[in-house]
């Protein structure tokens, strides 16, 4: 899997190098990050889109939207002045919780050898590289520390999302 990811990474870097404005970007090693971000975004946007659509469909039947329509407000004004500000709280909460999901996905991809490759630092790659030394006296530290950091970061984003939900959701009062 590592060799397959390495050859794909080389192909992607070679493809991006042909554009003059991306040469420094590829040379610095950021092409790996671009590929992982694009892949995770390509797969993960649907959940957020469903949340936004559901919020807008729920809010468009509210009385203040009908009042704005009765006063002659345009659809654009209703969308940006009434619907989006009221739908923003659940979107912010979903984004903060989604950060934890993105960290797990990137770590999993790197652990499997598909994501960010060494020597670029990635917690999943660190766990994979150190998993061979689990019987060595220093092995558990090398193996568990990146895993505990990933878990702590995921819990932190989830707690931030929960706190934002408590702060931004007026129905919880």
QUIGI-V953283 format. One line per field, one symbol per residue. psi: psi as a letter, one per 30 degrees, with the letter a starting at -180 (. if undefined). A space follows every 50 residues. Layout:
psi->???
//
This chain:
psi->eeeeeeeeeeeeeeefffkeffeeeeefgfeeeeeeeeeeeeeffeeeee eeeeeeeeffglefeeeeeefgkleeeeeffeeeeffeefeeeeeeefee eeeeeeeeeeefgfbkkkgkkkeeeeeeefffgffkefeeefeeeeeeee eeeeeeeeeeeeeeeeefjfff.
//
